[in-house]
Amino acid sequence: MTSVTARDYTWIRSSPLFGNALDCGYSLALVRGVPPEEVLRVMGAEPQGTCAGVEELIELQDELCDPMDFSDDSFLAGAFTVPGEDGDWTLVWELARGGTGIRPRFMAALRSAMLMSP
């Protein structure tokens, strides 16, 4: 097994895809064994469309979110499947005006849903 260092992630700073996310803030969460649709349902997401790629998600954020309104509790998140060694995972990418991170109430709801699933 190899060790991961900060150098392994330096590509993020030069990535055109992460440029916007670095400005407004973002959070990532990996969830094993729960499909994206279920993760979004547990989050209480209100579907705002389907995006084909990160660029479209950022464009949607620009359309739907007022960059000056940090009091609004809403946020934009995308979820998609990523393959893993022990099965599929769901990657949730939250674009947050102010970089507040994946909401604790979402994480608690997801833990409860995973405990109740067969």
Biopython code that builds the backbone (N, CA, C, O; Angstrom):
import numpy as np
from Bio.PDB.StructureBuilder import StructureBuilder

atoms = [
    (1, "MET", "N", (0.845, -1.176, 0.000)),
    (1, "MET", "CA", (0.000, 0.000, 0.000)),
    (1, "MET", "C", (0.892, 1.241, 0.000)),
    (1, "MET", "O", (1.895, 1.291, 0.711)),
    (2, "THR", "N", (0.528, 2.220, -0.785)),
    (2, "THR", "CA", (1.308, 3.453, -0.844)),
    (2, "THR", "C", (0.635, 4.530, -0.006)),
    (2, "THR", "O", (-0.584, 4.535, 0.167)),
    (3, "SER", "N", (1.440, 5.426, 0.504)),
    (3, "SER", "CA", (0.920, 6.534, 1.296)),
    (3, "SER", "C", (0.478, 7.669, 0.376)),
    (3, "SER", "O", (1.109, 7.934, -0.647)),
    (4, "VAL", "N", (-0.591, 8.321, 0.744)),
    (4, "VAL", "CA", (-1.100, 9.466, -0.007)),
    (4, "VAL", "C", (-0.628, 10.729, 0.698)),
    (4, "VAL", "O", (-0.690, 10.833, 1.923)),
    (5, "THR", "N", (-0.152, 11.690, -0.095)),
    (5, "THR", "CA", (0.311, 12.955, 0.464)),
    (5, "THR", "C", (-0.453, 14.114, -0.179)),
    (5, "THR", "O", (-1.199, 13.916, -1.138)),
    (6, "ALA", "N", (-0.269, 15.289, 0.340)),
    (6, "ALA", "CA", (-0.896, 16.488, -0.233)),
    (6, "ALA", "C", (-0.470, 16.685, -1.679)),
    (6, "ALA", "O", (-1.247, 17.193, -2.487)),
    (7, "ARG", "N", (0.721, 16.301, -2.009)),
    (7, "ARG", "CA", (1.223, 16.436, -3.388)),
    (7, "ARG", "C", (0.331, 15.667, -4.378)),
    (7, "ARG", "O", (0.185, 16.078, -5.529)),
    (8, "ASP", "N", (-0.260, 14.562, -3.931)),
    (8, "ASP", "CA", (-1.137, 13.776, -4.797)),
    (8, "ASP", "C", (-2.397, 14.542, -5.199)),
    (8, "ASP", "O", (-3.074, 14.163, -6.155)),
    (9, "TYR", "N", (-2.712, 15.605, -4.483)),
    (9, "TYR", "CA", (-3.927, 16.378, -4.749)),
    (9, "TYR", "C", (-3.649, 17.779, -5.285)),
    (9, "TYR", "O", (-4.560, 18.605, -5.346)),
    (10, "THR", "N", (-2.423, 18.058, -5.670)),
    (10, "THR", "CA", (-2.104, 19.398, -6.173)),
    (10, "THR", "C", (-2.820, 19.708, -7.476)),
    (10, "THR", "O", (-2.972, 20.880, -7.819)),
    (11, "TRP", "N", (-3.263, 18.700, -8.211)),
    (11, "TRP", "CA", (-3.991, 18.916, -9.457)),
    (11, "TRP", "C", (-5.275, 19.711, -9.235)),
    (11, "TRP", "O", (-5.756, 20.366, -10.160)),
    (12, "ILE", "N", (-5.835, 19.668, -8.037)),
    (12, "ILE", "CA", (-7.090, 20.376, -7.763)),
    (12, "ILE", "C", (-6.933, 21.876, -8.000)),
    (12, "ILE", "O", (-7.831, 22.504, -8.562)),
    (13, "ARG", "N", (-5.818, 22.458, -7.584)),
    (13, "ARG", "CA", (-5.622, 23.903, -7.736)),
    (13, "ARG", "C", (-5.582, 24.347, -9.194)),
    (13, "ARG", "O", (-6.005, 25.460, -9.507)),
    (14, "SER", "N", (-5.083, 23.500, -10.090)),
    (14, "SER", "CA", (-4.986, 23.884, -11.498)),
    (14, "SER", "C", (-6.150, 23.371, -12.342)),
    (14, "SER", "O", (-6.199, 23.632, -13.544)),
    (15, "SER", "N", (-7.074, 22.657, -11.738)),
    (15, "SER", "CA", (-8.200, 22.087, -12.470)),
    (15, "SER", "C", (-9.232, 23.157, -12.799)),
    (15, "SER", "O", (-9.707, 23.854, -11.902)),
    (16, "PRO", "N", (-9.588, 23.298, -14.093)),
    (16, "PRO", "CA", (-10.639, 24.263, -14.434)),
    (16, "PRO", "C", (-11.980, 23.875, -13.826)),
    (16, "PRO", "O", (-12.814, 24.745, -13.579)),
    (17, "LEU", "N", (-12.203, 22.598, -13.580)),
    (17, "LEU", "CA", (-13.463, 22.148, -12.995)),
    (17, "LEU", "C", (-13.594, 22.568, -11.538)),
    (17, "LEU", "O", (-14.697, 22.861, -11.076)),
    (18, "PHE", "N", (-12.484, 22.599, -10.811)),
    (18, "PHE", "CA", (-12.545, 22.946, -9.401)),
    (18, "PHE", "C", (-12.347, 24.438, -9.154)),
    (18, "PHE", "O", (-12.482, 24.883, -8.014)),
    (19, "GLY", "N", (-12.033, 25.222, -10.173)),
    (19, "GLY", "CA", (-11.820, 26.656, -9.983)),
    (19, "GLY", "C", (-12.999, 27.335, -9.316)),
    (19, "GLY", "O", (-12.830, 28.069, -8.342)),
    (20, "ASN", "N", (-14.188, 27.093, -9.834)),
    (20, "ASN", "CA", (-15.399, 27.667, -9.251)),
    (20, "ASN", "C", (-15.645, 27.122, -7.851)),
    (20, "ASN", "O", (-15.997, 27.869, -6.938)),
    (21, "ALA", "N", (-15.460, 25.824, -7.688)),
    (21, "ALA", "CA", (-15.708, 25.203, -6.387)),
    (21, "ALA", "C", (-14.761, 25.728, -5.317)),
    (21, "ALA", "O", (-15.154, 25.868, -4.158)),
    (22, "LEU", "N", (-13.523, 26.018, -5.691)),
    (22, "LEU", "CA", (-12.583, 26.572, -4.725)),
    (22, "LEU", "C", (-13.009, 27.975, -4.293)),
    (22, "LEU", "O", (-12.769, 28.380, -3.155)),
    (23, "ASP", "N", (-13.645, 28.718, -5.211)),
    (23, "ASP", "CA", (-14.115, 30.063, -4.883)),
    (23, "ASP", "C", (-15.312, 30.046, -3.940)),
    (23, "ASP", "O", (-15.367, 30.833, -2.994)),
    (24, "CYS", "N", (-16.273, 29.152, -4.191)),
    (24, "CYS", "CA", (-17.521, 29.186, -3.408)),
    (24, "CYS", "C", (-17.543, 28.158, -2.295)),
    (24, "CYS", "O", (-18.358, 28.266, -1.379)),
    (25, "GLY", "N", (-16.684, 27.180, -2.350)),
    (25, "GLY", "CA", (-16.652, 26.124, -1.354)),
    (25, "GLY", "C", (-17.332, 24.866, -1.873)),
    (25, "GLY", "O", (-18.277, 24.935, -2.658)),
    (26, "TYR", "N", (-16.849, 23.742, -1.435)),
    (26, "TYR", "CA", (-17.451, 22.477, -1.825)),
    (26, "TYR", "C", (-17.142, 21.432, -0.763)),
    (26, "TYR", "O", (-16.229, 21.590, 0.048)),
    (27, "SER", "N", (-17.921, 20.367, -0.791)),
    (27, "SER", "CA", (-17.683, 19.230, 0.085)),
    (27, "SER", "C", (-17.893, 17.966, -0.724)),
    (27, "SER", "O", (-18.708, 17.932, -1.646)),
    (28, "LEU", "N", (-17.160, 16.943, -0.376)),
    (28, "LEU", "CA", (-17.308, 15.637, -0.996)),
    (28, "LEU", "C", (-17.628, 14.610, 0.074)),
    (28, "LEU", "O", (-17.098, 14.667, 1.183)),
    (29, "ALA", "N", (-18.491, 13.678, -0.266)),
    (29, "ALA", "CA", (-18.778, 12.560, 0.632)),
    (29, "ALA", "C", (-18.853, 11.300, -0.215)),
    (29, "ALA", "O", (-19.436, 11.310, -1.299)),
    (30, "LEU", "N", (-18.275, 10.234, 0.269)),
    (30, "LEU", "CA", (-18.372, 8.923, -0.371)),
    (30, "LEU", "C", (-19.255, 8.031, 0.480)),
    (30, "LEU", "O", (-19.063, 7.919, 1.691)),
    (31, "VAL", "N", (-20.222, 7.400, -0.162)),
    (31, "VAL", "CA", (-21.167, 6.528, 0.534)),
    (31, "VAL", "C", (-21.116, 5.164, -0.148)),
    (31, "VAL", "O", (-21.369, 5.059, -1.348)),
    (32, "ARG", "N", (-20.794, 4.139, 0.600)),
    (32, "ARG", "CA", (-20.670, 2.808, 0.008)),
    (32, "ARG", "C", (-22.001, 2.066, 0.016)),
    (32, "ARG", "O", (-22.700, 2.010, 1.028)),
    (33, "GLY", "N", (-22.333, 1.492, -1.153)),
    (33, "GLY", "CA", (-23.469, 0.588, -1.234)),
    (33, "GLY", "C", (-24.841, 1.229, -1.285)),
    (33, "GLY", "O", (-25.842, 0.516, -1.203)),
    (34, "VAL", "N", (-24.929, 2.533, -1.416)),
    (34, "VAL", "CA", (-26.219, 3.214, -1.512)),
    (34, "VAL", "C", (-26.239, 3.956, -2.840)),
    (34, "VAL", "O", (-25.368, 4.792, -3.086)),
    (35, "PRO", "N", (-27.219, 3.669, -3.709)),
    (35, "PRO", "CA", (-27.239, 4.324, -5.023)),
    (35, "PRO", "C", (-27.507, 5.824, -4.925)),
    (35, "PRO", "O", (-28.110, 6.282, -3.955)),
    (36, "PRO", "N", (-27.066, 6.588, -5.920)),
    (36, "PRO", "CA", (-27.241, 8.046, -5.888)),
    (36, "PRO", "C", (-28.681, 8.492, -5.645)),
    (36, "PRO", "O", (-28.916, 9.439, -4.895)),
    (37, "GLU", "N", (-29.642, 7.821, -6.269)),
    (37, "GLU", "CA", (-31.044, 8.214, -6.097)),
    (37, "GLU", "C", (-31.480, 8.121, -4.635)),
    (37, "GLU", "O", (-32.213, 8.980, -4.146)),
    (38, "GLU", "N", (-31.024, 7.069, -3.937)),
    (38, "GLU", "CA", (-31.377, 6.891, -2.528)),
    (38, "GLU", "C", (-30.674, 7.921, -1.653)),
    (38, "GLU", "O", (-31.270, 8.450, -0.715)),
    (39, "VAL", "N", (-29.409, 8.206, -1.955)),
    (39, "VAL", "CA", (-28.684, 9.221, -1.198)),
    (39, "VAL", "C", (-29.402, 10.566, -1.310)),
    (39, "VAL", "O", (-29.596, 11.258, -0.311)),
    (40, "LEU", "N", (-29.794, 10.929, -2.532)),
    (40, "LEU", "CA", (-30.489, 12.211, -2.729)),
    (40, "LEU", "C", (-31.850, 12.214, -2.048)),
    (40, "LEU", "O", (-32.280, 13.245, -1.531)),
    (41, "ARG", "N", (-32.544, 11.054, -2.042)),
    (41, "ARG", "CA", (-33.840, 10.972, -1.356)),
    (41, "ARG", "C", (-33.657, 11.204, 0.143)),
    (41, "ARG", "O", (-34.418, 11.953, 0.755)),
    (42, "VAL", "N", (-32.652, 10.563, 0.730)),
    (42, "VAL", "CA", (-32.374, 10.722, 2.158)),
    (42, "VAL", "C", (-32.004, 12.170, 2.479)),
    (42, "VAL", "O", (-32.339, 12.676, 3.549)),
    (43, "MET", "N", (-31.315, 12.832, 1.552)),
    (43, "MET", "CA", (-30.951, 14.233, 1.750)),
    (43, "MET", "C", (-32.175, 15.144, 1.723)),
    (43, "MET", "O", (-32.110, 16.296, 2.152)),
    (44, "GLY", "N", (-33.296, 14.616, 1.212)),
    (44, "GLY", "CA", (-34.471, 15.458, 1.056)),
    (44, "GLY", "C", (-34.342, 16.374, -0.149)),
    (44, "GLY", "O", (-34.915, 17.463, -0.184)),
    (45, "ALA", "N", (-33.577, 15.915, -1.140)),
    (45, "ALA", "CA", (-33.296, 16.740, -2.310)),
    (45, "ALA", "C", (-34.559, 17.005, -3.126)),
    (45, "ALA", "O", (-35.421, 16.137, -3.269)),
    (46, "GLU", "N", (-34.644, 18.194, -3.644)),
    (46, "GLU", "CA", (-35.680, 18.560, -4.595)),
    (46, "GLU", "C", (-35.009, 18.578, -5.965)),
    (46, "GLU", "O", (-34.194, 19.457, -6.247)),
    (47, "PRO", "N", (-35.351, 17.602, -6.824)),
    (47, "PRO", "CA", (-34.672, 17.523, -8.126)),
    (47, "PRO", "C", (-34.771, 18.833, -8.903)),
    (47, "PRO", "O", (-35.840, 19.434, -9.012)),
    (48, "GLN", "N", (-33.648, 19.250, -9.431)),
    (48, "GLN", "CA", (-33.582, 20.474, -10.228)),
    (48, "GLN", "C", (-33.073, 20.174, -11.625)),
    (48, "GLN", "O", (-32.666, 21.082, -12.348)),
    (49, "GLY", "N", (-33.093, 18.911, -12.006)),
    (49, "GLY", "CA", (-32.626, 18.528, -13.323)),
    (49, "GLY", "C", (-31.470, 17.561, -13.235)),
    (49, "GLY", "O", (-30.973, 17.242, -12.155)),
    (50, "THR", "N", (-31.061, 17.109, -14.389)),
    (50, "THR", "CA", (-29.940, 16.190, -14.493)),
    (50, "THR", "C", (-28.812, 16.893, -15.233)),
    (50, "THR", "O", (-29.032, 17.566, -16.240)),
    (51, "CYS", "N", (-27.624, 16.728, -14.724)),
    (51, "CYS", "CA", (-26.451, 17.352, -15.344)),
    (51, "CYS", "C", (-25.583, 16.270, -15.957)),
    (51, "CYS", "O", (-25.453, 15.169, -15.421)),
    (52, "ALA", "N", (-24.999, 16.605, -17.084)),
    (52, "ALA", "CA", (-24.042, 15.710, -17.725)),
    (52, "ALA", "C", (-22.651, 16.275, -17.502)),
    (52, "ALA", "O", (-22.063, 16.894, -18.389)),
    (53, "GLY", "N", (-22.139, 16.053, -16.307)),
    (53, "GLY", "CA", (-20.791, 16.519, -15.998)),
    (53, "GLY", "C", (-20.771, 17.666, -15.012)),
    (53, "GLY", "O", (-21.784, 18.305, -14.728)),
    (54, "VAL", "N", (-19.585, 17.896, -14.508)),
    (54, "VAL", "CA", (-19.371, 18.904, -13.474)),
    (54, "VAL", "C", (-19.634, 20.315, -13.995)),
    (54, "VAL", "O", (-20.158, 21.160, -13.270)),
    (55, "GLU", "N", (-19.270, 20.567, -15.254)),
    (55, "GLU", "CA", (-19.479, 21.912, -15.809)),
    (55, "GLU", "C", (-20.952, 22.306, -15.746)),
    (55, "GLU", "O", (-21.286, 23.437, -15.394)),
    (56, "GLU", "N", (-21.838, 21.356, -16.093)),
    (56, "GLU", "CA", (-23.272, 21.639, -16.049)),
    (56, "GLU", "C", (-23.763, 21.847, -14.619)),
    (56, "GLU", "O", (-24.651, 22.667, -14.385)),
    (57, "LEU", "N", (-23.192, 21.112, -13.660)),
    (57, "LEU", "CA", (-23.572, 21.300, -12.258)),
    (57, "LEU", "C", (-23.192, 22.706, -11.794)),
    (57, "LEU", "O", (-23.965, 23.354, -11.087)),
    (58, "ILE", "N", (-22.027, 23.175, -12.181)),
    (58, "ILE", "CA", (-21.584, 24.520, -11.807)),
    (58, "ILE", "C", (-22.473, 25.571, -12.475)),
    (58, "ILE", "O", (-22.829, 26.568, -11.847)),
    (59, "GLU", "N", (-22.834, 25.355, -13.745)),
    (59, "GLU", "CA", (-23.743, 26.282, -14.428)),
    (59, "GLU", "C", (-25.096, 26.328, -13.732)),
    (59, "GLU", "O", (-25.677, 27.403, -13.576)),
    (60, "LEU", "N", (-25.603, 25.172, -13.312)),
    (60, "LEU", "CA", (-26.878, 25.126, -12.605)),
    (60, "LEU", "C", (-26.797, 25.867, -11.282)),
    (60, "LEU", "O", (-27.735, 26.565, -10.897)),
    (61, "GLN", "N", (-25.677, 25.718, -10.584)),
    (61, "GLN", "CA", (-25.491, 26.450, -9.332)),
    (61, "GLN", "C", (-25.545, 27.949, -9.588)),
    (61, "GLN", "O", (-26.177, 28.689, -8.833)),
    (62, "ASP", "N", (-24.890, 28.395, -10.642)),
    (62, "ASP", "CA", (-24.893, 29.821, -10.970)),
    (62, "ASP", "C", (-26.299, 30.320, -11.276)),
    (62, "ASP", "O", (-26.640, 31.454, -10.939)),
    (63, "GLU", "N", (-27.122, 29.483, -11.911)),
    (63, "GLU", "CA", (-28.495, 29.859, -12.237)),
    (63, "GLU", "C", (-29.394, 29.901, -11.008)),
    (63, "GLU", "O", (-30.213, 30.808, -10.865)),
    (64, "LEU", "N", (-29.241, 28.911, -10.115)),
    (64, "LEU", "CA", (-30.191, 28.730, -9.023)),
    (64, "LEU", "C", (-29.812, 29.418, -7.714)),
    (64, "LEU", "O", (-30.691, 29.701, -6.900)),
    (65, "CYS", "N", (-28.549, 29.690, -7.495)),
    (65, "CYS", "CA", (-28.099, 30.163, -6.187)),
    (65, "CYS", "C", (-27.629, 31.606, -6.257)),
    (65, "CYS", "O", (-26.825, 31.972, -7.115)),
    (66, "ASP", "N", (-28.135, 32.410, -5.354)),
    (66, "ASP", "CA", (-27.703, 33.798, -5.231)),
    (66, "ASP", "C", (-26.397, 33.813, -4.442)),
    (66, "ASP", "O", (-26.392, 33.439, -3.269)),
    (67, "PRO", "N", (-25.291, 34.233, -5.053)),
    (67, "PRO", "CA", (-23.999, 34.182, -4.367)),
    (67, "PRO", "C", (-23.914, 35.081, -3.140)),
    (67, "PRO", "O", (-23.006, 34.914, -2.326)),
    (68, "MET", "N", (-24.823, 36.017, -2.987)),
    (68, "MET", "CA", (-24.784, 36.922, -1.838)),
    (68, "MET", "C", (-25.681, 36.463, -0.699)),
    (68, "MET", "O", (-25.666, 37.074, 0.369)),
    (69, "ASP", "N", (-26.466, 35.398, -0.896)),
    (69, "ASP", "CA", (-27.421, 34.937, 0.113)),
    (69, "ASP", "C", (-26.841, 33.745, 0.867)),
    (69, "ASP", "O", (-27.021, 32.595, 0.467)),
    (70, "PHE", "N", (-26.142, 34.036, 1.966)),
    (70, "PHE", "CA", (-25.556, 32.972, 2.763)),
    (70, "PHE", "C", (-26.490, 32.486, 3.859)),
    (70, "PHE", "O", (-26.157, 31.526, 4.555)),
    (71, "SER", "N", (-27.648, 33.115, 4.036)),
    (71, "SER", "CA", (-28.568, 32.699, 5.079)),
    (71, "SER", "C", (-29.494, 31.588, 4.613)),
    (71, "SER", "O", (-30.094, 30.903, 5.441)),
    (72, "ASP", "N", (-29.624, 31.396, 3.301)),
    (72, "ASP", "CA", (-30.488, 30.370, 2.752)),
    (72, "ASP", "C", (-29.934, 28.999, 3.122)),
    (72, "ASP", "O", (-28.733, 28.760, 2.990)),
    (73, "ASP", "N", (-30.794, 28.100, 3.581)),
    (73, "ASP", "CA", (-30.367, 26.775, 4.000)),
    (73, "ASP", "C", (-30.268, 25.805, 2.820)),
    (73, "ASP", "O", (-29.858, 24.659, 3.000)),
    (74, "SER", "N", (-30.634, 26.246, 1.631)),
    (74, "SER", "CA", (-30.574, 25.357, 0.476)),
    (74, "SER", "C", (-29.152, 25.300, -0.074)),
    (74, "SER", "O", (-28.334, 26.189, 0.158)),
    (75, "PHE", "N", (-28.895, 24.246, -0.794)),
    (75, "PHE", "CA", (-27.593, 24.073, -1.426)),
    (75, "PHE", "C", (-27.767, 23.166, -2.628)),
    (75, "PHE", "O", (-28.806, 22.524, -2.780)),
    (76, "LEU", "N", (-26.782, 23.111, -3.461)),
    (76, "LEU", "CA", (-26.821, 22.294, -4.658)),
    (76, "LEU", "C", (-25.843, 21.143, -4.484)),
    (76, "LEU", "O", (-24.696, 21.341, -4.084)),
    (77, "ALA", "N", (-26.314, 19.931, -4.792)),
    (77, "ALA", "CA", (-25.454, 18.755, -4.694)),
    (77, "ALA", "C", (-25.703, 17.854, -5.886)),
    (77, "ALA", "O", (-26.828, 17.737, -6.371)),
    (78, "GLY", "N", (-24.654, 17.228, -6.344)),
    (78, "GLY", "CA", (-24.749, 16.213, -7.381)),
    (78, "GLY", "C", (-24.280, 14.894, -6.808)),
    (78, "GLY", "O", (-23.407, 14.863, -5.941)),
    (79, "ALA", "N", (-24.855, 13.803, -7.288)),
    (79, "ALA", "CA", (-24.461, 12.481, -6.813)),
    (79, "ALA", "C", (-24.334, 11.553, -8.007)),
    (79, "ALA", "O", (-25.164, 11.566, -8.915)),
    (80, "PHE", "N", (-23.283, 10.749, -7.989)),
    (80, "PHE", "CA", (-23.103, 9.791, -9.072)),
    (80, "PHE", "C", (-22.336, 8.588, -8.556)),
    (80, "PHE", "O", (-21.687, 8.646, -7.511)),
    (81, "THR", "N", (-22.420, 7.496, -9.304)),
    (81, "THR", "CA", (-21.788, 6.237, -8.927)),
    (81, "THR", "C", (-20.327, 6.222, -9.355)),
    (81, "THR", "O", (-19.978, 6.633, -10.462)),
    (82, "VAL", "N", (-19.485, 5.740, -8.451)),
    (82, "VAL", "CA", (-18.084, 5.502, -8.775)),
    (82, "VAL", "C", (-17.763, 4.059, -8.379)),
    (82, "VAL", "O", (-18.141, 3.611, -7.297)),
    (83, "PRO", "N", (-17.064, 3.330, -9.263)),
    (83, "PRO", "CA", (-16.740, 1.945, -8.932)),
    (83, "PRO", "C", (-15.643, 1.876, -7.882)),
    (83, "PRO", "O", (-14.737, 2.710, -7.849)),
    (84, "GLY", "N", (-15.742, 0.876, -7.031)),
    (84, "GLY", "CA", (-14.730, 0.657, -6.008)),
    (84, "GLY", "C", (-14.327, -0.800, -5.971)),
    (84, "GLY", "O", (-14.961, -1.650, -6.598)),
    (85, "GLU", "N", (-13.289, -1.078, -5.246)),
    (85, "GLU", "CA", (-12.777, -2.441, -5.165)),
    (85, "GLU", "C", (-13.803, -3.396, -4.571)),
    (85, "GLU", "O", (-13.900, -4.547, -4.997)),
    (86, "ASP", "N", (-14.567, -2.929, -3.594)),
    (86, "ASP", "CA", (-15.552, -3.782, -2.923)),
    (86, "ASP", "C", (-16.977, -3.445, -3.333)),
    (86, "ASP", "O", (-17.905, -3.676, -2.558)),
    (87, "GLY", "N", (-17.174, -2.908, -4.524)),
    (87, "GLY", "CA", (-18.515, -2.556, -4.994)),
    (87, "GLY", "C", (-18.621, -1.066, -5.264)),
    (87, "GLY", "O", (-17.665, -0.307, -5.105)),
    (88, "ASP", "N", (-19.815, -0.678, -5.675)),
    (88, "ASP", "CA", (-20.041, 0.716, -6.047)),
    (88, "ASP", "C", (-20.184, 1.628, -4.835)),
    (88, "ASP", "O", (-20.648, 1.220, -3.770)),
    (89, "TRP", "N", (-19.773, 2.862, -5.031)),
    (89, "TRP", "CA", (-19.912, 3.929, -4.057)),
    (89, "TRP", "C", (-20.698, 5.054, -4.727)),
    (89, "TRP", "O", (-20.771, 5.122, -5.954)),
    (90, "THR", "N", (-21.274, 5.920, -3.930)),
    (90, "THR", "CA", (-21.875, 7.144, -4.445)),
    (90, "THR", "C", (-21.016, 8.305, -3.977)),
    (90, "THR", "O", (-20.716, 8.438, -2.791)),
    (91, "LEU", "N", (-20.628, 9.138, -4.926)),
    (91, "LEU", "CA", (-19.896, 10.358, -4.613)),
    (91, "LEU", "C", (-20.891, 11.506, -4.630)),
    (91, "LEU", "O", (-21.571, 11.733, -5.631)),
    (92, "VAL", "N", (-20.975, 12.225, -3.523)),
    (92, "VAL", "CA", (-21.844, 13.395, -3.420)),
    (92, "VAL", "C", (-20.939, 14.612, -3.415)),
    (92, "VAL", "O", (-20.035, 14.723, -2.588)),
    (93, "TRP", "N", (-21.188, 15.521, -4.342)),
    (93, "TRP", "CA", (-20.424, 16.759, -4.425)),
    (93, "TRP", "C", (-21.379, 17.899, -4.159)),
    (93, "TRP", "O", (-22.287, 18.164, -4.947)),
    (94, "GLU", "N", (-21.170, 18.571, -3.046)),
    (94, "GLU", "CA", (-21.997, 19.708, -2.662)),
    (94, "GLU", "C", (-21.262, 20.996, -3.002)),
    (94, "GLU", "O", (-20.110, 21.193, -2.614)),
    (95, "LEU", "N", (-21.938, 21.856, -3.723)),
    (95, "LEU", "CA", (-21.421, 23.199, -3.983)),
    (95, "LEU", "C", (-22.077, 24.116, -2.976)),
    (95, "LEU", "O", (-23.296, 24.285, -2.992)),
    (96, "ALA", "N", (-21.296, 24.706, -2.106)),
    (96, "ALA", "CA", (-21.853, 25.491, -1.004)),
    (96, "ALA", "C", (-21.370, 26.924, -1.072)),
    (96, "ALA", "O", (-20.169, 27.190, -1.106)),
    (97, "ARG", "N", (-22.310, 27.832, -1.091)),
    (97, "ARG", "CA", (-21.946, 29.249, -1.028)),
    (97, "ARG", "C", (-21.449, 29.505, 0.391)),
    (97, "ARG", "O", (-22.249, 29.652, 1.315)),
    (98, "GLY", "N", (-20.181, 29.557, 0.555)),
    (98, "GLY", "CA", (-19.624, 29.758, 1.883)),
    (98, "GLY", "C", (-18.916, 28.522, 2.412)),
    (98, "GLY", "O", (-18.304, 28.572, 3.479)),
    (99, "GLY", "N", (-18.990, 27.421, 1.689)),
    (99, "GLY", "CA", (-18.239, 26.225, 2.052)),
    (99, "GLY", "C", (-18.626, 25.629, 3.379)),
    (99, "GLY", "O", (-17.752, 25.331, 4.193)),
    (100, "THR", "N", (-19.920, 25.442, 3.627)),
    (100, "THR", "CA", (-20.364, 24.954, 4.926)),
    (100, "THR", "C", (-20.217, 23.453, 5.096)),
    (100, "THR", "O", (-20.362, 22.961, 6.215)),
    (101, "GLY", "N", (-19.943, 22.723, 4.065)),
    (101, "GLY", "CA", (-19.727, 21.286, 4.187)),
    (101, "GLY", "C", (-21.010, 20.477, 4.137)),
    (101, "GLY", "O", (-22.108, 21.023, 4.246)),
    (102, "ILE", "N", (-20.861, 19.170, 3.970)),
    (102, "ILE", "CA", (-22.016, 18.285, 3.965)),
    (102, "ILE", "C", (-22.731, 18.470, 5.297)),
    (102, "ILE", "O", (-22.120, 18.362, 6.360)),
    (103, "ARG", "N", (-24.002, 18.742, 5.233)),
    (103, "ARG", "CA", (-24.781, 19.105, 6.421)),
    (103, "ARG", "C", (-24.870, 17.954, 7.425)),
    (103, "ARG", "O", (-25.114, 16.814, 7.030)),
    (104, "PRO", "N", (-24.679, 18.233, 8.705)),
    (104, "PRO", "CA", (-24.765, 17.182, 9.726)),
    (104, "PRO", "C", (-26.108, 16.450, 9.709)),
    (104, "PRO", "O", (-26.153, 15.243, 9.945)),
    (105, "ARG", "N", (-27.203, 17.167, 9.432)),
    (105, "ARG", "CA", (-28.506, 16.488, 9.434)),
    (105, "ARG", "C", (-28.596, 15.489, 8.288)),
    (105, "ARG", "O", (-29.268, 14.465, 8.415)),
    (106, "PHE", "N", (-27.926, 15.773, 7.162)),
    (106, "PHE", "CA", (-27.890, 14.823, 6.056)),
    (106, "PHE", "C", (-27.108, 13.585, 6.466)),
    (106, "PHE", "O", (-27.559, 12.464, 6.231)),
    (107, "MET", "N", (-25.962, 13.769, 7.064)),
    (107, "MET", "CA", (-25.132, 12.637, 7.459)),
    (107, "MET", "C", (-25.858, 11.771, 8.480)),
    (107, "MET", "O", (-25.787, 10.544, 8.406)),
    (108, "ALA", "N", (-26.551, 12.386, 9.428)),
    (108, "ALA", "CA", (-27.307, 11.628, 10.430)),
    (108, "ALA", "C", (-28.441, 10.842, 9.762)),
    (108, "ALA", "O", (-28.660, 9.676, 10.090)),
    (109, "ALA", "N", (-29.158, 11.471, 8.832)),
    (109, "ALA", "CA", (-30.250, 10.791, 8.132)),
    (109, "ALA", "C", (-29.720, 9.631, 7.304)),
    (109, "ALA", "O", (-30.343, 8.571, 7.246)),
    (110, "LEU", "N", (-28.589, 9.823, 6.673)),
    (110, "LEU", "CA", (-28.005, 8.767, 5.855)),
    (110, "LEU", "C", (-27.561, 7.593, 6.723)),
    (110, "LEU", "O", (-27.779, 6.437, 6.360)),
    (111, "ARG", "N", (-26.942, 7.879, 7.861)),
    (111, "ARG", "CA", (-26.549, 6.797, 8.779)),
    (111, "ARG", "C", (-27.772, 5.999, 9.227)),
    (111, "ARG", "O", (-27.736, 4.770, 9.274)),
    (112, "SER", "N", (-28.861, 6.712, 9.557)),
    (112, "SER", "CA", (-30.093, 6.023, 9.984)),
    (112, "SER", "C", (-30.635, 5.164, 8.868)),
    (112, "SER", "O", (-31.032, 4.026, 9.114)),
    (113, "ALA", "N", (-30.664, 5.668, 7.649)),
    (113, "ALA", "CA", (-31.182, 4.915, 6.517)),
    (113, "ALA", "C", (-30.331, 3.668, 6.255)),
    (113, "ALA", "O", (-30.863, 2.609, 5.923)),
    (114, "MET", "N", (-29.020, 3.798, 6.403)),
    (114, "MET", "CA", (-28.141, 2.655, 6.154)),
    (114, "MET", "C", (-28.324, 1.588, 7.236)),
    (114, "MET", "O", (-28.242, 0.395, 6.942)),
    (115, "LEU", "N", (-28.568, 1.995, 8.470)),
    (115, "LEU", "CA", (-28.775, 1.043, 9.555)),
    (115, "LEU", "C", (-30.081, 0.284, 9.376)),
    (115, "LEU", "O", (-30.185, -0.875, 9.777)),
    (116, "MET", "N", (-31.080, 0.926, 8.777)),
    (116, "MET", "CA", (-32.392, 0.315, 8.620)),
    (116, "MET", "C", (-32.487, -0.531, 7.351)),
    (116, "MET", "O", (-33.418, -1.324, 7.212)),
    (117, "SER", "N", (-31.526, -0.375, 6.412)),
    (117, "SER", "CA", (-31.595, -1.146, 5.172)),
    (117, "SER", "C", (-31.125, -2.582, 5.410)),
    (117, "SER", "O", (-30.304, -2.833, 6.292)),
    (118, "PRO", "N", (-31.656, -3.532, 4.610)),
    (118, "PRO", "CA", (-31.292, -4.956, 4.805)),
    (118, "PRO", "C", (-29.854, -5.234, 4.442)),
    (118, "PRO", "O", (-29.399, -6.373, 4.549)),
]
sb = StructureBuilder()
sb.init_structure("model")
sb.init_model(0)
sb.init_chain("A")
sb.init_seg("    ")
for serial, (resi, resn, name, xyz) in enumerate(atoms, 1):
    if name == "N":
        sb.init_residue(resn, " ", resi, " ")
    sb.init_atom(name, np.array(xyz, "f"), 0.0, 1.0, " ", f" {name:<3s}", serial, name[0])
structure = sb.get_structure()
